Amino acid sequence: MPYITHERTWFGDGIQLIPNGNCLSLAALGELVKEFDDKPLTASQASHAGKLIGDRFLQKNSLEWRLYNKNPDPAPWPLKTSGKRVLVLPSSKNEFAGHDEWRTEWADNTEALDDFFKAFNIEPDQVVLRCHPNWAETIGSVKGNRSLDLYTEWASLRGIHCIRSEEKANTYDLIQQADIVVLNGGSSAVEAGACGKQVVCLGPSTYQEAGFVHVFRSREELRAGNGELNLAPELVRRKTLRFLYVRSHRFPQFVPYVKAVETTRYRYFQGASGEVLIRMLENGQIPPDDPEYSESETSENEVLQALEKSDWSKLADYQAPVPVAAGTPFEINRRAGLKWIDGFRSKFARGDRVG
């Protein structure tokens, strides 16, 4: 029986809808990413994507579900080495455990890292491990100490410099100083891509079909990489922009009609058509909410120049015009007996569950 699952979107606006898969499924999203990977953005689309990057570097991304490591300390590169600087940014990925589309042959990511370092001749004195800040937090009743212990022990045994989760070192500073950034699916790939770095993902991810990442999901794929990471920085930045626009304006549906005010509060506009749901049930594909694209790459160049200069403020200052497709605002209200939940929930940190 055809079905559609729904979820909050990454950047807030619109509704995430996935046909014939749960909210972690990669198949339909991957097809959409691949379809637009080689299609240039218009100037306004590039500015939208650039603003998302600028906001993240300046920690103004207030409509994302959870912010980590607020008000960080400056972080100069802690090692002196003649080789390329390698930054490892792992995520725990516990929410993906057991999902068929996220499986790899590695028991855990530390095994994948060992194989990657061997395949690409990377020595421990080149590597900085930045443990995920949320491993030092309690989210609901869940603590991250098991992930933190796994990675700190792994780093200690191999002589790798480790920045613990509770430290306030600015991850974005480290990304900008690194040559290679290694992840296992985390969202920091977009900051690394925006900086034109060699981005490596060990395992499946939402950006595995985007052209700005070196993806290795097995030892065989590592061997096929021939020890080379040589994507041009301009290409990396350009494809990062296109991926971000897919995630913010093509993959979510009803973006002009569902606008986030806060992470759990929205405004709604009349004029949307339910025809998109019917098509998704019929063909099992995600239609692009915004199918437009440019005929020329030059429309992306102004934003790319700001990325090259790390001009995050200029990117973040972009003010998007009010979409003409949106109609009259209207209210969607909770039933009286449930309204109290929103007020109660708002007293907790974003991303924490109640109870």
C-alpha positions in Angstrom: 0.0 0.0 0.0 1.5 3.4 -1.0 2.1 5.7 2.0 3.8 9.0 2.8 5.6 9.9 6.0 6.1 13.4 7.3 8.6 15.2 9.5 9.8 18.7 10.4 12.2 20.1 7.8 15.9 20.8 8.4 15.6 24.5 8.1 12.0 25.0 9.3 10.0 26.0 6.3 7.7 23.6 4.5 6.9 20.0 5.3 9.2 17.0 4.8 7.3 14.3 2.9 8.8 11.0 1.9 6.9 8.4 -0.2 7.1 4.8 0.7 9.8 5.2 3.4 10.2 6.5 6.9 11.6 9.9 7.7 15.2 8.5 7.6 14.9 7.1 4.1 17.5 8.2 1.6 16.2 6.7 -1.7 13.8 9.4 -2.9 15.9 12.2 -1.5 19.0 10.9 -3.3 17.2 10.9 -6.6 16.2 14.5 -6.1 19.7 15.6 -5.1 21.2 13.8 -8.1 18.7 15.4 -10.5 19.7 18.9 -9.5 23.4 18.4 -8.8 24.4 19.7 -12.2 21.7 22.4 -12.5 22.9 25.9 -11.8 21.0 28.0 -9.3 19.5 31.4 -10.1 20.9 34.4 -8.3 18.1 34.4 -5.8 18.3 30.7 -5.2 22.1 31.0 -4.6 21.5 33.8 -2.2 19.0 31.7 -0.3 21.5 28.9 0.0 24.3 31.3 0.9 22.3 32.8 3.7 21.8 29.4 5.3 25.6 29.0 5.3 26.2 32.4 6.6 23.7 31.9 9.4 25.3 28.6 10.4 28.8 30.1 10.7 27.5 33.1 12.7 25.2 30.8 14.8 22.1 32.6 13.6 20.4 29.5 12.4 17.6 29.9 15.0 15.0 27.9 13.0 17.0 24.6 13.0 15.9 22.1 15.6 18.9 22.3 17.9 22.0 24.5 18.3 25.3 23.1 19.7 28.3 24.7 21.4 26.9 28.2 21.7 29.4 31.1 22.2 32.4 28.9 21.4 36.0 29.9 22.0 38.5 30.6 19.2 40.3 27.5 18.1 43.7 27.7 16.5 44.8 24.4 14.9 46.4 22.5 17.8 49.1 20.5 15.8 52.2 21.3 13.9 52.7 18.9 11.1 54.1 19.0 7.5 51.2 16.9 6.2 47.7 17.9 5.3 45.5 18.8 8.2 42.7 16.3 8.8 39.7 17.1 11.0 37.4 14.3 12.1 33.8 15.3 13.1 31.9 12.2 14.1 28.2 12.0 14.9 26.8 9.2 17.1 24.2 8.2 14.4 22.2 6.2 17.1 18.9 7.2 15.6 19.9 5.5 12.3 20.9 2.2 13.9 19.2 -0.8 12.2 17.9 1.2 9.2 18.7 -0.7 6.0 19.6 2.4 4.0 22.2 3.5 6.6 24.1 0.2 7.1 27.8 -0.3 6.4 30.1 -3.2 6.8 32.0 -1.5 9.7 31.0 -2.3 13.3 31.3 1.4 14.1 32.9 4.5 12.7 36.2 4.1 14.4 36.8 1.0 12.2 36.0 3.0 9.1 38.4 5.8 10.2 41.2 3.3 10.6 40.6 1.9 7.2 40.4 5.4 5.7 43.7 6.5 7.3 45.4 3.4 5.9 44.0 3.8 2.4 45.0 7.5 2.2 48.3 7.3 4.1 47.2 9.6 6.9 49.4 9.7 10.0 48.0 10.3 13.6 50.0 13.6 13.9 47.9 15.0 11.0 44.6 14.4 12.7 42.4 16.3 15.1 39.3 14.6 16.5 36.5 17.0 17.5 34.0 15.1 19.6 30.4 16.1 19.0 29.2 18.7 21.5 26.0 17.0 22.2 27.8 14.0 23.8 28.4 16.4 26.8 24.7 17.2 27.0 21.7 15.3 28.4 18.9 15.3 25.9 15.8 14.3 27.7 17.1 11.4 29.8 19.8 10.3 27.3 23.5 11.0 27.9 26.2 10.8 25.2 29.0 9.4 27.4 29.1 6.1 25.6 29.9 7.7 22.3 32.4 10.1 24.0 34.2 7.2 25.7 34.4 5.2 22.4 36.1 8.0 20.5 38.4 9.3 23.3 39.7 5.8 23.9 40.2 5.2 20.2 42.1 8.5 19.9 44.2 7.8 22.9 45.3 4.4 21.6 46.3 5.9 18.3 48.0 9.1 19.6 45.4 11.3 17.9 44.8 14.8 19.3 41.3 14.8 20.8 39.0 17.8 21.6 36.4 16.5 24.0 32.7 17.3 23.7 32.6 19.6 26.7 35.4 21.8 25.4 34.2 25.2 23.9 36.6 25.1 20.9 35.0 26.6 17.8 34.4 23.8 15.3 33.9 26.3 12.5 37.4 27.7 13.1 38.8 24.1 12.9 36.9 23.5 9.6 38.4 26.6 8.0 41.9 25.6 9.0 41.7 21.9 7.9 42.5 20.5 4.5 40.3 17.4 4.8 37.2 17.1 6.9 36.0 13.5 7.7 32.4 12.8 8.8 30.0 9.9 9.0 26.9 11.7 7.9 26.8 14.8 10.1 25.5 18.2 8.8 28.9 19.9 9.2 29.7 18.6 5.7 27.9 21.8 4.4 30.3 24.1 6.3 33.3 22.2 5.1 31.9 22.2 1.5 31.2 26.0 1.8 34.9 26.4 2.6 36.0 24.4 -0.4 37.5 21.6 1.7 38.0 18.0 0.7 34.9 16.5 2.4 34.9 12.8 3.2 31.9 10.8 4.4 32.4 7.3 5.7 29.0 5.7 5.2 25.6 6.7 3.8 24.3 10.3 4.2 21.7 12.7 2.9 24.4 14.2 0.7 25.8 11.0 -0.8 24.5 11.9 -4.3 25.8 15.5 -4.1 29.0 16.2 -6.0 30.9 17.9 -3.2 31.6 14.9 -1.1 33.9 11.9 -1.4 31.7 9.0 -0.2 33.1 5.7 1.0 30.5 3.2 2.3 32.8 0.1 2.3 36.4 -1.0 2.2 36.0 -1.7 -1.5 35.0 1.9 -2.2 38.0 3.0 -0.2 40.3 0.9 -2.4 38.7 2.3 -5.5 39.5 5.8 -4.3 43.2 5.2 -5.2 44.3 7.4 -2.3 43.3 10.6 -4.0 41.1 13.5 -2.8 41.3 16.2 -5.4 38.0 18.0 -6.0 38.5 21.6 -7.1 37.5 24.0 -4.2 35.3 26.0 -6.5 33.4 22.9 -7.6 33.0 21.9 -4.0 31.5 25.2 -3.0 29.2 25.3 -6.1 27.8 21.9 -5.5 27.4 22.6 -1.8 25.2 25.5 -2.6 23.1 23.4 -4.9 22.7 20.7 -2.3 21.6 23.2 0.3 19.0 24.6 -2.0 17.6 21.1 -2.7 17.4 20.5 1.1 15.7 23.9 1.8 13.5 24.6 -1.2 13.2 21.5 -3.4 12.9 18.6 -1.1 10.5 20.1 1.4 7.0 20.6 0.1 4.7 23.7 0.5 7.7 25.9 1.3 5.9 29.2 0.4 2.8 28.1 2.5 4.3 26.8 5.7 6.7 29.3 7.3 8.6 28.7 10.5 8.4 31.6 13.1 10.1 29.6 15.8 11.2 25.9 15.9 7.8 24.8 17.1 5.6 27.7 15.8 4.5 28.3 12.2 2.5 30.6 10.0 0.3 29.1 7.3 -0.9 30.6 4.0 -3.8 29.7 1.7 -3.3 28.6 -1.9 -1.4 25.3 -1.7 -2.7 22.4 -3.7 -3.0 18.8 -2.4 -2.2 17.5 -5.9 1.4 16.9 -4.9 0.4 14.3 -2.4 -1.6 12.4 -5.0 1.3 12.4 -7.4 3.7 11.2 -4.7 1.3 8.3 -3.9 1.0 7.4 -7.6 4.7 7.5 -8.6 6.6 7.2 -5.3 8.8 10.2 -6.2 9.5 13.6 -4.5 8.7 16.4 -6.9 10.9 19.5 -6.5 8.9 22.2 -4.7 10.9 24.7 -6.7 11.7 23.2 -10.1 13.4 26.4 -11.5 17.1 26.6 -12.3 19.4 28.8 -14.2 20.9 28.2 -17.7 24.2 29.6 -16.7 26.6 29.1 -13.7 27.4 32.8 -13.7 24.2 33.4 -11.6 25.9 31.6 -8.7 29.2 33.5 -8.9 28.5 36.4 -6.6 27.6 34.1 -3.7 30.6 31.8 -4.5 32.9 34.9 -4.3 31.5 35.6 -0.8 32.1 32.0 0.2 35.7 32.1 -1.0 36.2 35.3 1.1 34.5 33.7 4.1 32.2 36.7 4.2 29.6 35.1 6.4 28.0 38.4 7.4 27.3 39.4 3.8 25.8 36.0 3.1 23.6 36.1 6.2 22.4 39.6 5.5 20.4 38.5 2.4 16.7 39.3 2.8 14.5 37.0 0.7 11.6 38.6 -1.0 8.1 37.6 0.2 7.0 34.7 -2.1 4.2 35.8 -4.5 2.7 32.3 -4.4 1.7 32.6 -0.8 -1.9 33.7 -0.3 -3.9 34.9 2.7 -2.6 33.8 6.2 -4.8 31.5 8.2 -4.7 29.8 11.6 -4.4 26.2 12.4 -5.2 25.8 16.1 -4.8 23.0 18.6 -7.8 21.5 20.1 -8.5 23.1 23.5 -7.4 20.1 25.5 -4.0 20.0 23.8 -3.0 23.7 23.8 -1.2 23.5 27.1 1.3 21.1 25.6 2.9 23.8 23.4 3.4 26.1 26.4 4.8 23.3 28.5 7.1 22.1 25.7 8.5 25.6 25.0 10.1 25.7 28.5 12.5 22.9 27.4 15.6 23.3 25.3 15.2 22.7 21.6 15.8 19.0 20.7 15.1 17.8 24.2 12.1 15.5 24.6 9.7 15.9 27.5 9.6 13.1 30.0 
